[in-house]
Amino acid sequence: MAFINPLVSYPQPQIREALLSHYKGRSVDDIPTPSLLIKESVINGNTTRALKRLERTNYKFRAHVKTHKTIEIARKQLGYDLPEYDGKKYDSIVVSTLQEAFSILNHQTQTGDVFVNDIVYGLPNITPDTLVKVVELQKQVKNFRLLVDNIEHLKILKKFSREHEIKTPWSLFVKLDAGTARAGISDDYVLGQVLSEIISSEELSLFGLYVHAGHSYDSRTVEESEAHFFEELETIVKGLNVLKNKVPDYDLETVVGSVGATPTLHSLEHDLFTETSKKVEELVKATEAQIEVHAGNYSICDLQQASTGCINIDNIAVSVLGSVISQYPRRKHPVGELLTNTGVISLSREVSPNFPGFGKVIVDIKYGEWAVNRVSQEHGILQPSNGSDAKLIPIGTKIKIVPNHACITANSYNAYYVIDDDDKVVDIYIPWRGW
């Protein structure tokens, strides 16, 4: 069978069409390795379930697109192209790179397919070279919003407006730290300074408060994820109290309180009826601000998400297709080890607490259970993961590996092979790359 190299054989605009014409309808056994597979029915199910649950709330929704970086999945996240969903459509996203924003907006300009009207840059990256790009993005979308978490950010924005004669105020989310200690304000005094400066400046406009409980990925049960959701909401309420103390007559109903992470979104899908559930309901009712939920990984999922207890393996839509390329009988294990062409670049070095190694191997049951025990740049070392009743997998056998962290794993691939439940290729998604 002829091999198509998507990076060499065709210019960028023709990649999808070339791959589709060659692989559509073929089995995964015909796909070169390593490659990224996405099961269409699973991603549709994950996305539909989340949207239906959100419909039962009064929350706004903002889809994070960094995990997949594709038009096709972004549309699904916002309520389009789902066979079992005909509910509310959303138009707000959050991006981790400006390239994601440029890619979506370029698509909308070129095709007239406008489904995004509101973008948040999810990194408090306020530098002059960033703002030059943001100004260009603002020309292509109705609303483009920035995150700030430092008084210096506001000074840079005001200076940039003066120097470039920008008359429209910057729309800002103030980023709060809910306990992750990665980015965001945790000190009430600093928050008060930032809020006061925004409200008193004609060049700045407060859109809302933004929280991401990244540490919720360490949850081990649905109840723990729900507790992190409550923490996110509580952080928003504390921030609103600071705002109220600074400006007593400020209309809090105009403020958006954006909360979310995949585990905390997943907690909403379970009707737990716990004490925390009651506290969440009471807190939301008492909050004057508009509550918005943001999340992204939920549409694809991975072993980290399965470790939270909110989903199971069947909810993971992504896997890496690799090949067994050598055998080492009785090495480091009574059965031995296997070499694959799936190393760090293919899988990442991320680990998950409930699964051994760097990925769970899916292979014919007759070979037993295997996991990715060690990785180097291009090499993966498999070892039996449950006792010694496994058998060496023949060289040349193609295997699927469920990754620990889909966001990092997917970033290594320039094409995604979308498969049906019979492991046949039904579509090709071409992701965006770069910053």
Contacts in CASP RR format, 6 or more apart in sequence:
PFRMAT RR
TARGET T0000
AUTHOR 0000-0000-0000
METHOD contacts of the structure
MODEL  1
MAFINPLVSYPQPQIREALLSHYKGRSVDDIPTPSLLIKESVINGNTTRA
LKRLERTNYKFRAHVKTHKTIEIARKQLGYDLPEYDGKKYDSIVVSTLQE
AFSILNHQTQTGDVFVNDIVYGLPNITPDTLVKVVELQKQVKNFRLLVDN
IEHLKILKKFSREHEIKTPWSLFVKLDAGTARAGISDDYVLGQVLSEIIS
SEELSLFGLYVHAGHSYDSRTVEESEAHFFEELETIVKGLNVLKNKVPDY
DLETVVGSVGATPTLHSLEHDLFTETSKKVEELVKATEAQIEVHAGNYSI
CDLQQASTGCINIDNIAVSVLGSVISQYPRRKHPVGELLTNTGVISLSRE
VSPNFPGFGKVIVDIKYGEWAVNRVSQEHGILQPSNGSDAKLIPIGTKIK
IVPNHACITANSYNAYYVIDDDDKVVDIYIPWRGW
1 30 0 8 1.000
2 22 0 8 1.000
3 32 0 8 1.000
4 10 0 8 1.000
4 18 0 8 1.000
4 19 0 8 1.000
4 22 0 8 1.000
6 15 0 8 1.000
6 18 0 8 1.000
6 19 0 8 1.000
6 414 0 8 1.000
6 415 0 8 1.000
7 414 0 8 1.000
9 18 0 8 1.000
10 18 0 8 1.000
15 414 0 8 1.000
15 415 0 8 1.000
15 428 0 8 1.000
15 430 0 8 1.000
16 415 0 8 1.000
16 428 0 8 1.000
16 429 0 8 1.000
16 430 0 8 1.000
19 415 0 8 1.000
19 428 0 8 1.000
20 427 0 8 1.000
20 428 0 8 1.000
23 30 0 8 1.000
23 31 0 8 1.000
23 417 0 8 1.000
23 425 0 8 1.000
23 428 0 8 1.000
24 425 0 8 1.000
24 426 0 8 1.000
24 427 0 8 1.000
24 428 0 8 1.000
25 424 0 8 1.000
25 425 0 8 1.000
25 426 0 8 1.000
26 424 0 8 1.000
26 425 0 8 1.000
27 423 0 8 1.000
27 424 0 8 1.000
27 425 0 8 1.000
28 37 0 8 1.000
28 321 0 8 1.000
28 398 0 8 1.000
28 400 0 8 1.000
28 417 0 8 1.000
28 419 0 8 1.000
28 423 0 8 1.000
28 424 0 8 1.000
28 425 0 8 1.000
29 398 0 8 1.000
31 37 0 8 1.000
31 321 0 8 1.000
31 398 0 8 1.000
31 417 0 8 1.000
31 425 0 8 1.000
33 321 0 8 1.000
33 322 0 8 1.000
33 323 0 8 1.000
33 341 0 8 1.000
33 342 0 8 1.000
33 398 0 8 1.000
34 320 0 8 1.000
34 321 0 8 1.000
34 322 0 8 1.000
34 323 0 8 1.000
34 341 0 8 1.000
34 342 0 8 1.000
34 346 0 8 1.000
35 320 0 8 1.000
35 321 0 8 1.000
35 322 0 8 1.000
35 413 0 8 1.000
35 415 0 8 1.000
35 417 0 8 1.000
36 318 0 8 1.000
36 319 0 8 1.000
36 320 0 8 1.000
36 321 0 8 1.000
36 409 0 8 1.000
36 410 0 8 1.000
36 412 0 8 1.000
36 413 0 8 1.000
36 415 0 8 1.000
36 416 0 8 1.000
36 417 0 8 1.000
37 318 0 8 1.000
37 319 0 8 1.000
37 320 0 8 1.000
37 321 0 8 1.000
37 400 0 8 1.000
37 416 0 8 1.000
37 417 0 8 1.000
37 418 0 8 1.000
37 419 0 8 1.000
38 300 0 8 1.000
38 317 0 8 1.000
38 318 0 8 1.000
38 416 0 8 1.000
38 417 0 8 1.000
38 418 0 8 1.000
38 419 0 8 1.000
38 429 0 8 1.000
39 317 0 8 1.000
39 318 0 8 1.000
39 319 0 8 1.000
39 418 0 8 1.000
39 419 0 8 1.000
39 420 0 8 1.000
39 421 0 8 1.000
40 418 0 8 1.000
40 419 0 8 1.000
40 420 0 8 1.000
40 426 0 8 1.000
40 427 0 8 1.000
41 420 0 8 1.000
41 421 0 8 1.000
42 314 0 8 1.000
42 315 0 8 1.000
42 316 0 8 1.000
42 317 0 8 1.000
43 73 0 8 1.000
43 76 0 8 1.000
43 299 0 8 1.000
43 300 0 8 1.000
43 317 0 8 1.000
44 76 0 8 1.000
44 82 0 8 1.000
44 83 0 8 1.000
44 84 0 8 1.000
45 82 0 8 1.000
45 84 0 8 1.000
46 298 0 8 1.000
46 299 0 8 1.000
46 300 0 8 1.000
46 301 0 8 1.000
46 315 0 8 1.000
46 317 0 8 1.000
47 73 0 8 1.000
47 76 0 8 1.000
47 77 0 8 1.000
47 79 0 8 1.000
47 82 0 8 1.000
47 85 0 8 1.000
47 298 0 8 1.000
47 299 0 8 1.000
48 82 0 8 1.000
48 84 0 8 1.000
48 85 0 8 1.000
49 269 0 8 1.000
50 265 0 8 1.000
50 269 0 8 1.000
50 295 0 8 1.000
50 298 0 8 1.000
50 299 0 8 1.000
51 61 0 8 1.000
51 79 0 8 1.000
51 82 0 8 1.000
51 85 0 8 1.000
51 87 0 8 1.000
51 88 0 8 1.000
52 85 0 8 1.000
53 268 0 8 1.000
53 269 0 8 1.000
54 61 0 8 1.000
54 88 0 8 1.000
54 268 0 8 1.000
54 293 0 8 1.000
55 87 0 8 1.000
55 88 0 8 1.000
57 268 0 8 1.000
58 291 0 8 1.000
59 291 0 8 1.000
59 292 0 8 1.000
59 293 0 8 1.000
60 90 0 8 1.000
60 92 0 8 1.000
60 256 0 8 1.000
60 290 0 8 1.000
60 291 0 8 1.000
60 292 0 8 1.000
60 293 0 8 1.000
61 90 0 8 1.000
61 92 0 8 1.000
61 292 0 8 1.000
61 293 0 8 1.000
61 294 0 8 1.000
62 90 0 8 1.000
62 92 0 8 1.000
62 93 0 8 1.000
62 94 0 8 1.000
62 118 0 8 1.000
62 120 0 8 1.000
62 258 0 8 1.000
62 292 0 8 1.000
62 293 0 8 1.000
62 294 0 8 1.000
63 74 0 8 1.000
63 77 0 8 1.000
63 78 0 8 1.000
63 90 0 8 1.000
63 92 0 8 1.000
63 93 0 8 1.000
63 94 0 8 1.000
63 294 0 8 1.000
63 295 0 8 1.000
63 296 0 8 1.000
63 299 0 8 1.000
64 93 0 8 1.000
64 94 0 8 1.000
64 95 0 8 1.000
64 96 0 8 1.000
64 294 0 8 1.000
64 295 0 8 1.000
64 296 0 8 1.000
64 297 0 8 1.000
65 73 0 8 1.000
65 74 0 8 1.000
65 77 0 8 1.000
65 93 0 8 1.000
65 94 0 8 1.000
65 95 0 8 1.000
65 100 0 8 1.000
65 104 0 8 1.000
65 296 0 8 1.000
66 95 0 8 1.000
66 96 0 8 1.000
66 97 0 8 1.000
66 100 0 8 1.000
66 296 0 8 1.000
66 407 0 8 1.000
67 296 0 8 1.000
67 297 0 8 1.000
67 299 0 8 1.000
67 300 0 8 1.000
67 406 0 8 1.000
67 407 0 8 1.000
67 410 0 8 1.000
68 74 0 8 1.000
68 299 0 8 1.000
68 300 0 8 1.000
68 410 0 8 1.000
68 416 0 8 1.000
68 429 0 8 1.000
68 431 0 8 1.000
69 100 0 8 1.000
69 103 0 8 1.000
69 410 0 8 1.000
69 411 0 8 1.000
69 431 0 8 1.000
69 432 0 8 1.000
69 433 0 8 1.000
70 416 0 8 1.000
70 429 0 8 1.000
70 430 0 8 1.000
70 431 0 8 1.000
70 432 0 8 1.000
71 103 0 8 1.000
71 104 0 8 1.000
71 107 0 8 1.000
71 429 0 8 1.000
72 81 0 8 1.000
72 427 0 8 1.000
72 429 0 8 1.000
73 299 0 8 1.000
73 300 0 8 1.000
73 429 0 8 1.000
74 93 0 8 1.000
74 104 0 8 1.000
74 115 0 8 1.000
74 116 0 8 1.000
75 81 0 8 1.000
75 115 0 8 1.000
76 82 0 8 1.000
76 299 0 8 1.000
77 90 0 8 1.000
77 93 0 8 1.000
77 296 0 8 1.000
77 299 0 8 1.000
78 89 0 8 1.000
78 90 0 8 1.000
78 91 0 8 1.000
78 93 0 8 1.000
78 115 0 8 1.000
78 116 0 8 1.000
79 85 0 8 1.000
79 87 0 8 1.000
79 88 0 8 1.000
79 89 0 8 1.000
79 90 0 8 1.000
80 89 0 8 1.000
80 115 0 8 1.000
89 115 0 8 1.000
91 115 0 8 1.000
91 116 0 8 1.000
91 117 0 8 1.000
91 118 0 8 1.000
92 116 0 8 1.000
92 117 0 8 1.000
92 118 0 8 1.000
92 119 0 8 1.000
92 120 0 8 1.000
92 292 0 8 1.000
93 104 0 8 1.000
93 116 0 8 1.000
93 118 0 8 1.000
93 119 0 8 1.000
93 120 0 8 1.000
94 119 0 8 1.000
94 120 0 8 1.000
94 121 0 8 1.000
94 122 0 8 1.000
94 294 0 8 1.000
95 101 0 8 1.000
95 104 0 8 1.000
95 119 0 8 1.000
95 120 0 8 1.000
95 121 0 8 1.000
95 122 0 8 1.000
96 122 0 8 1.000
96 123 0 8 1.000
97 434 0 8 1.000
97 435 0 8 1.000
98 121 0 8 1.000
98 130 0 8 1.000
98 133 0 8 1.000
98 134 0 8 1.000
98 137 0 8 1.000
98 435 0 8 1.000
99 432 0 8 1.000
99 433 0 8 1.000
99 434 0 8 1.000
99 435 0 8 1.000
100 432 0 8 1.000
101 119 0 8 1.000
101 121 0 8 1.000
101 137 0 8 1.000
101 141 0 8 1.000
101 144 0 8 1.000
102 133 0 8 1.000
102 137 0 8 1.000
103 432 0 8 1.000
104 116 0 8 1.000
104 119 0 8 1.000
105 116 0 8 1.000
105 119 0 8 1.000
105 137 0 8 1.000
105 140 0 8 1.000
105 141 0 8 1.000
106 140 0 8 1.000
107 113 0 8 1.000
108 114 0 8 1.000
108 115 0 8 1.000
108 116 0 8 1.000
108 140 0 8 1.000
109 140 0 8 1.000
116 141 0 8 1.000
117 141 0 8 1.000
117 142 0 8 1.000
117 143 0 8 1.000
118 141 0 8 1.000
118 142 0 8 1.000
118 143 0 8 1.000
118 145 0 8 1.000
119 137 0 8 1.000
119 141 0 8 1.000
119 143 0 8 1.000
119 144 0 8 1.000
119 145 0 8 1.000
120 145 0 8 1.000
120 146 0 8 1.000
120 147 0 8 1.000
120 173 0 8 1.000
120 210 0 8 1.000
120 258 0 8 1.000
120 294 0 8 1.000
121 134 0 8 1.000
121 144 0 8 1.000
121 145 0 8 1.000
121 146 0 8 1.000
121 147 0 8 1.000
122 147 0 8 1.000
122 210 0 8 1.000
123 147 0 8 1.000
123 183 0 8 1.000
124 146 0 8 1.000
124 147 0 8 1.000
124 148 0 8 1.000
124 149 0 8 1.000
124 150 0 8 1.000
124 153 0 8 1.000
124 175 0 8 1.000
124 183 0 8 1.000
124 184 0 8 1.000
126 146 0 8 1.000
126 148 0 8 1.000
126 150 0 8 1.000
126 153 0 8 1.000
126 156 0 8 1.000
126 157 0 8 1.000
127 156 0 8 1.000
128 156 0 8 1.000
128 160 0 8 1.000
131 156 0 8 1.000
131 157 0 8 1.000
131 160 0 8 1.000
134 144 0 8 1.000
134 146 0 8 1.000
135 164 0 8 1.000
135 166 0 8 1.000
137 144 0 8 1.000
138 144 0 8 1.000
138 168 0 8 1.000
143 171 0 8 1.000
144 171 0 8 1.000
145 171 0 8 1.000
145 172 0 8 1.000
145 173 0 8 1.000
145 207 0 8 1.000
146 157 0 8 1.000
146 170 0 8 1.000
146 171 0 8 1.000
146 172 0 8 1.000
146 173 0 8 1.000
147 172 0 8 1.000
147 173 0 8 1.000
147 174 0 8 1.000
147 175 0 8 1.000
147 183 0 8 1.000
147 210 0 8 1.000
148 154 0 8 1.000
148 157 0 8 1.000
148 172 0 8 1.000
148 173 0 8 1.000
148 174 0 8 1.000
148 175 0 8 1.000
148 194 0 8 1.000
148 198 0 8 1.000
149 174 0 8 1.000
149 175 0 8 1.000
149 176 0 8 1.000
149 177 0 8 1.000
149 183 0 8 1.000
149 184 0 8 1.000
149 185 0 8 1.000
149 194 0 8 1.000
150 185 0 8 1.000
150 194 0 8 1.000
151 190 0 8 1.000
151 193 0 8 1.000
151 194 0 8 1.000
151 197 0 8 1.000
154 194 0 8 1.000
154 197 0 8 1.000
154 198 0 8 1.000
154 201 0 8 1.000
154 204 0 8 1.000
157 170 0 8 1.000
157 203 0 8 1.000
157 204 0 8 1.000
158 201 0 8 1.000
158 203 0 8 1.000
158 204 0 8 1.000
160 166 0 8 1.000
161 167 0 8 1.000
161 170 0 8 1.000
161 203 0 8 1.000
162 203 0 8 1.000
166 203 0 8 1.000
169 201 0 8 1.000
169 202 0 8 1.000
169 203 0 8 1.000
169 204 0 8 1.000
169 205 0 8 1.000
170 203 0 8 1.000
170 204 0 8 1.000
170 205 0 8 1.000
171 205 0 8 1.000
171 207 0 8 1.000
172 198 0 8 1.000
172 204 0 8 1.000
172 205 0 8 1.000
172 206 0 8 1.000
172 207 0 8 1.000
172 208 0 8 1.000
173 207 0 8 1.000
173 208 0 8 1.000
173 209 0 8 1.000
173 210 0 8 1.000
173 256 0 8 1.000
173 258 0 8 1.000
174 185 0 8 1.000
174 191 0 8 1.000
174 194 0 8 1.000
174 195 0 8 1.000
174 198 0 8 1.000
174 206 0 8 1.000
174 208 0 8 1.000
174 209 0 8 1.000
174 210 0 8 1.000
175 183 0 8 1.000
175 184 0 8 1.000
175 185 0 8 1.000
175 210 0 8 1.000
175 211 0 8 1.000
176 184 0 8 1.000
176 185 0 8 1.000
176 186 0 8 1.000
176 191 0 8 1.000
176 209 0 8 1.000
176 210 0 8 1.000
176 211 0 8 1.000
176 235 0 8 1.000
176 236 0 8 1.000
176 239 0 8 1.000
177 183 0 8 1.000
177 184 0 8 1.000
177 185 0 8 1.000
177 186 0 8 1.000
177 211 0 8 1.000
177 235 0 8 1.000
178 211 0 8 1.000
178 212 0 8 1.000
178 213 0 8 1.000
178 214 0 8 1.000
178 215 0 8 1.000
178 228 0 8 1.000
178 231 0 8 1.000
178 232 0 8 1.000
178 235 0 8 1.000
179 186 0 8 1.000
179 213 0 8 1.000
179 215 0 8 1.000
179 231 0 8 1.000
180 212 0 8 1.000
180 213 0 8 1.000
180 214 0 8 1.000
180 215 0 8 1.000
182 214 0 8 1.000
185 191 0 8 1.000
185 194 0 8 1.000
188 238 0 8 1.000
188 239 0 8 1.000
188 242 0 8 1.000
191 239 0 8 1.000
191 242 0 8 1.000
192 242 0 8 1.000
192 243 0 8 1.000
192 246 0 8 1.000
195 206 0 8 1.000
195 242 0 8 1.000
195 243 0 8 1.000
195 246 0 8 1.000
195 247 0 8 1.000
196 246 0 8 1.000
196 247 0 8 1.000
197 204 0 8 1.000
198 204 0 8 1.000
198 205 0 8 1.000
198 206 0 8 1.000
199 206 0 8 1.000
199 246 0 8 1.000
199 247 0 8 1.000
199 250 0 8 1.000
206 255 0 8 1.000
207 255 0 8 1.000
207 256 0 8 1.000
208 255 0 8 1.000
208 256 0 8 1.000
208 257 0 8 1.000
208 258 0 8 1.000
208 289 0 8 1.000
209 236 0 8 1.000
209 239 0 8 1.000
209 240 0 8 1.000
209 255 0 8 1.000
209 256 0 8 1.000
209 257 0 8 1.000
209 258 0 8 1.000
209 289 0 8 1.000
210 257 0 8 1.000
210 258 0 8 1.000
211 232 0 8 1.000
211 235 0 8 1.000
211 236 0 8 1.000
211 257 0 8 1.000
211 258 0 8 1.000
211 259 0 8 1.000
211 260 0 8 1.000
212 232 0 8 1.000
212 259 0 8 1.000
212 260 0 8 1.000
212 261 0 8 1.000
212 294 0 8 1.000
213 228 0 8 1.000
213 229 0 8 1.000
213 231 0 8 1.000
213 232 0 8 1.000
213 259 0 8 1.000
213 260 0 8 1.000
213 261 0 8 1.000
213 263 0 8 1.000
213 264 0 8 1.000
214 261 0 8 1.000
215 228 0 8 1.000
216 224 0 8 1.000
216 225 0 8 1.000
216 228 0 8 1.000
216 229 0 8 1.000
216 261 0 8 1.000
216 262 0 8 1.000
216 263 0 8 1.000
216 264 0 8 1.000
216 308 0 8 1.000
217 261 0 8 1.000
217 262 0 8 1.000
217 263 0 8 1.000
217 304 0 8 1.000
217 305 0 8 1.000
217 308 0 8 1.000
218 353 0 8 1.000
219 225 0 8 1.000
219 228 0 8 1.000
219 263 0 8 1.000
219 308 0 8 1.000
219 309 0 8 1.000
219 310 0 8 1.000
220 307 0 8 1.000
220 308 0 8 1.000
220 309 0 8 1.000
220 353 0 8 1.000
220 354 0 8 1.000
221 308 0 8 1.000
221 309 0 8 1.000
222 266 0 8 1.000
222 267 0 8 1.000
222 270 0 8 1.000
222 272 0 8 1.000
222 308 0 8 1.000
222 309 0 8 1.000
222 310 0 8 1.000
223 272 0 8 1.000
223 274 0 8 1.000
223 276 0 8 1.000
224 308 0 8 1.000
225 263 0 8 1.000
225 264 0 8 1.000
225 266 0 8 1.000
225 267 0 8 1.000
225 308 0 8 1.000
225 309 0 8 1.000
225 310 0 8 1.000
226 264 0 8 1.000
226 267 0 8 1.000
226 270 0 8 1.000
226 272 0 8 1.000
226 274 0 8 1.000
226 276 0 8 1.000
226 277 0 8 1.000
226 280 0 8 1.000
227 276 0 8 1.000
228 261 0 8 1.000
228 263 0 8 1.000
228 264 0 8 1.000
228 267 0 8 1.000
229 259 0 8 1.000
229 260 0 8 1.000
229 264 0 8 1.000
229 267 0 8 1.000
229 268 0 8 1.000
229 280 0 8 1.000
230 276 0 8 1.000
230 279 0 8 1.000
230 280 0 8 1.000
230 283 0 8 1.000
232 259 0 8 1.000
232 260 0 8 1.000
232 261 0 8 1.000
232 264 0 8 1.000
233 259 0 8 1.000
233 280 0 8 1.000
233 283 0 8 1.000
233 284 0 8 1.000
233 287 0 8 1.000
233 291 0 8 1.000
234 283 0 8 1.000
235 259 0 8 1.000
236 257 0 8 1.000
236 259 0 8 1.000
236 287 0 8 1.000
236 289 0 8 1.000
236 291 0 8 1.000
237 283 0 8 1.000
237 286 0 8 1.000
237 287 0 8 1.000
240 252 0 8 1.000
240 255 0 8 1.000
240 287 0 8 1.000
240 288 0 8 1.000
240 289 0 8 1.000
243 250 0 8 1.000
243 252 0 8 1.000
243 255 0 8 1.000
244 250 0 8 1.000
244 252 0 8 1.000
252 288 0 8 1.000
252 289 0 8 1.000
253 288 0 8 1.000
253 289 0 8 1.000
253 290 0 8 1.000
255 288 0 8 1.000
255 289 0 8 1.000
255 290 0 8 1.000
256 289 0 8 1.000
256 290 0 8 1.000
256 291 0 8 1.000
256 292 0 8 1.000
257 289 0 8 1.000
257 290 0 8 1.000
257 291 0 8 1.000
257 292 0 8 1.000
258 292 0 8 1.000
258 293 0 8 1.000
258 294 0 8 1.000
259 291 0 8 1.000
259 292 0 8 1.000
259 293 0 8 1.000
259 294 0 8 1.000
260 293 0 8 1.000
260 294 0 8 1.000
260 295 0 8 1.000
261 295 0 8 1.000
262 295 0 8 1.000
262 296 0 8 1.000
262 297 0 8 1.000
262 298 0 8 1.000
262 301 0 8 1.000
262 305 0 8 1.000
263 305 0 8 1.000
263 308 0 8 1.000
263 310 0 8 1.000
264 295 0 8 1.000
265 293 0 8 1.000
265 295 0 8 1.000
265 298 0 8 1.000
266 298 0 8 1.000
266 305 0 8 1.000
266 308 0 8 1.000
266 310 0 8 1.000
266 311 0 8 1.000
267 310 0 8 1.000
268 293 0 8 1.000
269 310 0 8 1.000
270 310 0 8 1.000
271 277 0 8 1.000
284 291 0 8 1.000
297 305 0 8 1.000
297 406 0 8 1.000
297 407 0 8 1.000
298 305 0 8 1.000
299 317 0 8 1.000
300 316 0 8 1.000
300 317 0 8 1.000
300 318 0 8 1.000
300 406 0 8 1.000
300 410 0 8 1.000
301 311 0 8 1.000
301 315 0 8 1.000
301 316 0 8 1.000
301 317 0 8 1.000
301 318 0 8 1.000
301 406 0 8 1.000
302 316 0 8 1.000
302 318 0 8 1.000
302 352 0 8 1.000
302 402 0 8 1.000
302 403 0 8 1.000
302 404 0 8 1.000
302 405 0 8 1.000
302 406 0 8 1.000
302 407 0 8 1.000
302 409 0 8 1.000
303 316 0 8 1.000
303 352 0 8 1.000
303 354 0 8 1.000
303 355 0 8 1.000
303 359 0 8 1.000
303 360 0 8 1.000
303 402 0 8 1.000
303 403 0 8 1.000
303 404 0 8 1.000
303 405 0 8 1.000
304 350 0 8 1.000
304 352 0 8 1.000
304 404 0 8 1.000
304 405 0 8 1.000
305 311 0 8 1.000
305 315 0 8 1.000
305 316 0 8 1.000
306 312 0 8 1.000
306 313 0 8 1.000
306 315 0 8 1.000
306 316 0 8 1.000
306 352 0 8 1.000
306 354 0 8 1.000
306 355 0 8 1.000
307 352 0 8 1.000
307 353 0 8 1.000
307 354 0 8 1.000
307 355 0 8 1.000
313 360 0 8 1.000
313 402 0 8 1.000
316 402 0 8 1.000
316 406 0 8 1.000
318 402 0 8 1.000
318 403 0 8 1.000
318 406 0 8 1.000
318 409 0 8 1.000
318 410 0 8 1.000
319 362 0 8 1.000
319 400 0 8 1.000
319 401 0 8 1.000
319 402 0 8 1.000
319 403 0 8 1.000
320 342 0 8 1.000
320 346 0 8 1.000
320 347 0 8 1.000
320 400 0 8 1.000
320 401 0 8 1.000
320 403 0 8 1.000
320 409 0 8 1.000
321 398 0 8 1.000
321 399 0 8 1.000
321 400 0 8 1.000
321 401 0 8 1.000
321 417 0 8 1.000
322 340 0 8 1.000
322 341 0 8 1.000
322 342 0 8 1.000
322 346 0 8 1.000
322 398 0 8 1.000
322 399 0 8 1.000
322 400 0 8 1.000
322 401 0 8 1.000
323 340 0 8 1.000
323 341 0 8 1.000
323 396 0 8 1.000
323 397 0 8 1.000
323 398 0 8 1.000
323 399 0 8 1.000
324 338 0 8 1.000
324 339 0 8 1.000
324 340 0 8 1.000
324 382 0 8 1.000
324 393 0 8 1.000
324 394 0 8 1.000
324 395 0 8 1.000
324 396 0 8 1.000
324 397 0 8 1.000
324 398 0 8 1.000
324 399 0 8 1.000
325 339 0 8 1.000
325 340 0 8 1.000
325 341 0 8 1.000
325 395 0 8 1.000
325 396 0 8 1.000
326 338 0 8 1.000
326 339 0 8 1.000
326 395 0 8 1.000
327 336 0 8 1.000
327 337 0 8 1.000
327 338 0 8 1.000
327 339 0 8 1.000
327 392 0 8 1.000
327 393 0 8 1.000
327 395 0 8 1.000
328 336 0 8 1.000
328 337 0 8 1.000
328 338 0 8 1.000
328 339 0 8 1.000
329 335 0 8 1.000
329 336 0 8 1.000
329 392 0 8 1.000
330 336 0 8 1.000
331 337 0 8 1.000
332 383 0 8 1.000
333 383 0 8 1.000
333 384 0 8 1.000
333 388 0 8 1.000
334 388 0 8 1.000
335 384 0 8 1.000
335 388 0 8 1.000
335 390 0 8 1.000
335 391 0 8 1.000
335 392 0 8 1.000
336 383 0 8 1.000
336 384 0 8 1.000
336 392 0 8 1.000
337 373 0 8 1.000
337 381 0 8 1.000
337 382 0 8 1.000
337 383 0 8 1.000
338 370 0 8 1.000
338 381 0 8 1.000
338 382 0 8 1.000
338 383 0 8 1.000
338 392 0 8 1.000
338 393 0 8 1.000
339 379 0 8 1.000
339 380 0 8 1.000
339 381 0 8 1.000
339 382 0 8 1.000
340 372 0 8 1.000
340 379 0 8 1.000
340 380 0 8 1.000
340 381 0 8 1.000
340 382 0 8 1.000
340 399 0 8 1.000
340 401 0 8 1.000
341 378 0 8 1.000
341 379 0 8 1.000
341 380 0 8 1.000
342 372 0 8 1.000
342 375 0 8 1.000
342 380 0 8 1.000
342 401 0 8 1.000
343 358 0 8 1.000
343 372 0 8 1.000
343 375 0 8 1.000
343 376 0 8 1.000
343 377 0 8 1.000
343 378 0 8 1.000
343 379 0 8 1.000
343 380 0 8 1.000
344 375 0 8 1.000
344 376 0 8 1.000
344 377 0 8 1.000
344 378 0 8 1.000
345 377 0 8 1.000
345 378 0 8 1.000
345 412 0 8 1.000
346 378 0 8 1.000
346 409 0 8 1.000
346 412 0 8 1.000
347 358 0 8 1.000
347 359 0 8 1.000
347 372 0 8 1.000
347 375 0 8 1.000
347 380 0 8 1.000
347 401 0 8 1.000
347 403 0 8 1.000
347 404 0 8 1.000
347 409 0 8 1.000
348 358 0 8 1.000
348 403 0 8 1.000
348 404 0 8 1.000
348 405 0 8 1.000
348 408 0 8 1.000
348 409 0 8 1.000
348 412 0 8 1.000
349 358 0 8 1.000
349 375 0 8 1.000
350 358 0 8 1.000
350 403 0 8 1.000
350 404 0 8 1.000
350 405 0 8 1.000
350 408 0 8 1.000
350 409 0 8 1.000
351 357 0 8 1.000
351 358 0 8 1.000
351 404 0 8 1.000
352 359 0 8 1.000
352 404 0 8 1.000
352 405 0 8 1.000
355 371 0 8 1.000
355 404 0 8 1.000
356 371 0 8 1.000
356 373 0 8 1.000
356 385 0 8 1.000
357 371 0 8 1.000
357 372 0 8 1.000
357 373 0 8 1.000
357 404 0 8 1.000
358 371 0 8 1.000
358 372 0 8 1.000
358 373 0 8 1.000
358 374 0 8 1.000
358 375 0 8 1.000
358 380 0 8 1.000
358 404 0 8 1.000
359 371 0 8 1.000
359 372 0 8 1.000
359 401 0 8 1.000
359 402 0 8 1.000
359 403 0 8 1.000
359 404 0 8 1.000
360 371 0 8 1.000
360 385 0 8 1.000
360 401 0 8 1.000
360 402 0 8 1.000
361 369 0 8 1.000
361 370 0 8 1.000
361 371 0 8 1.000
361 372 0 8 1.000
361 382 0 8 1.000
361 385 0 8 1.000
361 399 0 8 1.000
361 400 0 8 1.000
361 401 0 8 1.000
362 399 0 8 1.000
362 400 0 8 1.000
362 401 0 8 1.000
362 402 0 8 1.000
363 370 0 8 1.000
363 393 0 8 1.000
363 397 0 8 1.000
363 399 0 8 1.000
363 400 0 8 1.000
366 391 0 8 1.000
367 390 0 8 1.000
367 391 0 8 1.000
367 392 0 8 1.000
367 393 0 8 1.000
368 384 0 8 1.000
368 386 0 8 1.000
368 389 0 8 1.000
368 390 0 8 1.000
368 391 0 8 1.000
369 384 0 8 1.000
369 385 0 8 1.000
369 386 0 8 1.000
369 390 0 8 1.000
370 382 0 8 1.000
370 383 0 8 1.000
370 384 0 8 1.000
370 385 0 8 1.000
370 390 0 8 1.000
370 393 0 8 1.000
370 399 0 8 1.000
371 382 0 8 1.000
371 383 0 8 1.000
371 385 0 8 1.000
372 380 0 8 1.000
372 381 0 8 1.000
372 382 0 8 1.000
372 401 0 8 1.000
373 381 0 8 1.000
373 382 0 8 1.000
373 383 0 8 1.000
374 380 0 8 1.000
374 381 0 8 1.000
375 381 0 8 1.000
382 393 0 8 1.000
384 390 0 8 1.000
393 399 0 8 1.000
403 409 0 8 1.000
410 416 0 8 1.000
410 431 0 8 1.000
411 433 0 8 1.000
413 431 0 8 1.000
414 430 0 8 1.000
414 431 0 8 1.000
414 433 0 8 1.000
415 428 0 8 1.000
415 429 0 8 1.000
415 430 0 8 1.000
415 431 0 8 1.000
416 428 0 8 1.000
416 429 0 8 1.000
416 430 0 8 1.000
416 431 0 8 1.000
417 425 0 8 1.000
417 428 0 8 1.000
418 425 0 8 1.000
418 426 0 8 1.000
418 427 0 8 1.000
418 428 0 8 1.000
418 429 0 8 1.000
419 425 0 8 1.000
419 426 0 8 1.000
420 426 0 8 1.000
END
